[in-house]
């Protein structure tokens, strides 16, 4: 497995990370805990060193799962988790409703202490603000994490789905190692200023949903159905009409994949890896064969000609449907 440095922070991780959310939360009922522990440990054996979770995933159960799985391997891995939501209300009962935010400094400290216990560790490698809280100045948020870093409870500070000015203001108080943002061939908004800002500041990008929440794997069409416990059932981009309209993107990936003797998912990940050396995708999966398929993307080499072909063909495809309902989209880009 190749390694990458997250921006100029010095934080070294595997070129692909593993998003663990779907093991406990959002993509249907929680998966078998022992199977997921085995999958996470297999990922480490395969060379993955970067694991992503958050207190709100579950809530809490995903951190517990990741902590249990990685406790025997703690010195080999980097664990990222997140704060910033009010977890006194179970988000599973809030379908289509934005959970409330809480990034007050005292709450950040409480979350850090609780996450450390659930993760069975004495330090959080990368601690993200999950969504920007408009009621708390970002300078106070950065200052609270700076204090945790000084105390040795956190190593690096991150932001998720933050606006450009917020990133600059936070970075001035406590250097931001990574910004986590959705980025893939079917969500390219980071190219409209975010990538440029991160490059200027020396901040890495951790790309979540790099496979378009499963769509870019080529395994679903307009007839796909989603369980009520699968949050894709609430997303405008996963209506039958949008899935049908967006199939052109999968057809493009299929065409390149056939040339490269790869899969559409591998081309989608290879494309992301080719954008910048400081981008680290974190595809999630609950299946061993998908884990191996994703890891295989690291060895897929896209030439300048391949990238140009994807760019030219992709420019002709207008992706249909918003990625989130309005209530959740409002939490991004602040």
N, C-alpha and C positions, 0 to 999 in steps of 0.2 A: 504494500500500500504506500502510495506517495504521501508526502507530508506537505503542509502549507503553513505559513506564518500568517496569523490573523492581523492584517494591516501591518503597522510598524510596532505593534505592542510587544512582540517577542513571544506571544502565545503560539506554540506549535501544536497543530492538530493533524489528524488524518485528512486527506484531500476531500473525503466524504465523511460526514458525520451520520448519526442515526437519530432521527426524531422519534421520540418514544410516546408521544401523546396518544396515538391511536391504539396503543396496547390497553389503555384504561378508559378512554374518554373520546367522545365525538364521532368516532367511526363505527357506530353500532355498539352492541353490548360489550362490556369489558371481556378481554380474552383470558384464557386460563393462565393463572399467575406463574405456575411452574414452567409452562411452555415458553412464556415470555422471558423468564429469567434465563432459561436455556438459550433462547435466541440472542439475548443481549450478550451473554458470555461467548457465544459462538462468534458474534460480531467482533469481539475483542481478539479472538483467535485468528480471525480473518484480517486483522490489522486496523480495524476502526478504533479510534481512541477518543472520539468526541461524541458525547451523548447529551441530548437536549430534553429537558423536562420543565415543569412549572408547578407551583403550588396549586393553581386552579385546575390542573388536569386531574379530574376525579370528582371533587377536589381532593387533594392530598395523596390519593392512592398511587398516582403515577410516580411521585417522588419516592414513596415507600418501596415500590417495585424496583425502581432504578437503584435505590440505595442497597436493597437486598442483593440484587444481581451483581453489583459492582464492588461491594465491600471486600471480597477476597482479591480483587484486582485493582484496588484503588490507586496504587502507585503507577499504574500503566495508563490511566485514562484522565480525560478532562471532562468535568461535569458542569453543564450550564443549567441554571434554573432562573426563575423570574418572580418578581413581586409586582404589586401595583393594583390588584383587585381586592375588593371587599369579599372575603371568603366566608363571612358569617352567613351568607345566603347561598344555598346550593345552586350553582349555575345550571345544573341539569334540568331544573324545573322552570327555566327562564327562556324557553325556546323562542328565538326571534327578538328577545329583549336584551338590550345591552346590560351586562352586569355593571354594578357600580364600582367606581375607582377609589383607591385609597393609597396615595403615596406620601402620606405624612411621615416625617422622619422617624417618629416613634413606632409607627406601623412597620416601616421598612426593617427596623431593628428586630421587631417581634417576628416578622416573617423569616428573617435570616436565621434567628435562633431556632425556630421551628423546623426550617428546611434542613439545617445542619443535622438535627436529630433524625429526621426522616431519611436523609441521604446517608446516614451512618458515617459521617465524615467530620473532620474538624475544620475544613475550609471549603468554601464554594469557589470553584475556579473562575466562573464567569457568571455575574449576577446582573440580569437585565431588568430594567423597568419594562413591564409587559406592555403597557399602554400609557401614554402621557396623560397625567392628571392635571387638567386646567386649573384646579383649585390650589395647587402647590407649585410654587416657582421651581423651575428645573434646577436652579442653583442650590436650593435646599435639598432636593433629591440627590444631586451629585455630591453635595457635602456630606449627606448621611452615608452614602456608599464609601466616600473617601475615608470617613471615620472607621468603617468596618474593615477597609483595606489596611488602615494603619494598625488596627487591632489584630490583623492576621486572620480574620474570619472570612474574608473575600480576597481574591487575587486580582480580578479584572472587572471593570464596569462596562455594561452594555445597555443599549436602548433598543426598543422594538417598535417599528412602524412610527418613528418620530419624524417630525418636520425638520427641514434644513436648519432653520434658525435655532430650534430647540437643541439640535445636535451641537451646533457651534457654542451655544451658551453653556451646555453641560460640559463640553470638552474643555472649556476655559477654566472650569473649577476642578474637574477630575478627568484626566484623559480617558476618552471612550475607546475601548479596545475594539468593539464590534457593534455594528447595528444589524439587527435581525429584521428582515423584510421579505415579504413574498416576492419572488422573482422567478420567472420561467418564460418559456416561449409564448405562453398565453397570458402572462401578466408582466408587461415590460415597462411599467411606469417608473421603476428606479432609474431608467436611462434618461429621464427628464430632470436631471439635476442631482439626484441622490448619489449616483456613482461618481460623478464629478466632484462632489463635496467630500465624499469619503476618501477619494484619491488625494485630494488636496490636503486633507487633515491626517492622512495615514491611518485611517480606520478600516478594519476589515468588514466585509459583508457576509453574513450568514444567511443563506437563501432558504427560506422555508417553503413548503409546497412546490418544490422544483419540478414535480411531475403533475402539477395542476390538480392536486388532490385526487390523483389516480387517473385523470382523464388522458394524460399524455402517454400512458402505458399502452393505449390502443385496445384496452379490454372492455370498453363500454361504448354503447351507441345510444340513440334516442329512446330505445326501449329499456334502458337501465332503470331500475327501481331502487329506492333507498328506504331502509327501515326508519321508523320515526325517531329512533335513538341515534341515527346517523345525521349529523348536522348538514350534510350536503342536501338533505331533503328541504332545507330552508333557503338554499342559495340560488339566486336568479340564474347563475351560469349553469346550473344542473337541471333546468327544466328541459323537457323533451325537445322543445323548439331550439333552445340554445345548443344543446348537445348535437343536434342534427346540423345546425349551421356551422358549428366549430369543428366538425369532422374533417374539414379541409386541412386543418393543422396536423391532425394525426396522419392523414394521407401523405403529407409532406414528410413527416418523420419516417413513415413506412418506406417511402421511396429512398431516402438516404440510408436507412437501416439495411435495406436490401443490398445496396452498393457496398456497405461496410461489413456485411455479414454480422450485423448486430440487431438489437431490438429497438423499437421506438423509444422506450424508456432510456436505454443507454445513449441514444443520440441526444435526447433532451438533456440528460445530465452532462454529457460530453460537451454540448454547446455551452452550457453554463460555465463549466470548468475552463473553457477556452476564452471566456470573456475577459477575465482578469485573474492574475495569479493569487489575489487576496480574497477571492470569493470561495466560500465553502458551502456547498449544498448539504442539506440535512434531510434527505428523503426518509419518510417513515414507512415501516412495514411491520407486519405481524407474521410473515411467512419466510421460511428459510430460502426457498428458491428465489423469491423476490430480492432478498438480501444479497444473494450471490449475483443475481442479475445486475443489481445496482452497483455493486463493487466492480463488476466487469466493465462499467462505463469508464473507469479511470484509465484503462488501457486502450480505449477507442480514440484514435487520433483523427481529428478533423483537420483537413488541409485548409489553406486560405481559400481555395476554390470551393470546398465543401461549405465553409462558413458563408461565403459570398452567395452560393446557391440558396442556402437556407434564408439568408437575409432578403434576397430578391423575391423568392417565392413567398416568404412570410409577409412581406410588405403588401402583397396582394390580398391577404386574408384579414378581414376585419372581425375580430373576436366579438361574439355576441354575449350579452348578459353581464350585469355587474357581478363582482366577485363576492360581495356581501350584501345583505339587506341594509337599508339606510342606517338603521340604529347601530349596526356594528361598523359600518364604513365611517361613521362620524367619529369613531375612536381613533382613526388613523390619520397620519400626516399633520399632527398638531405641533 
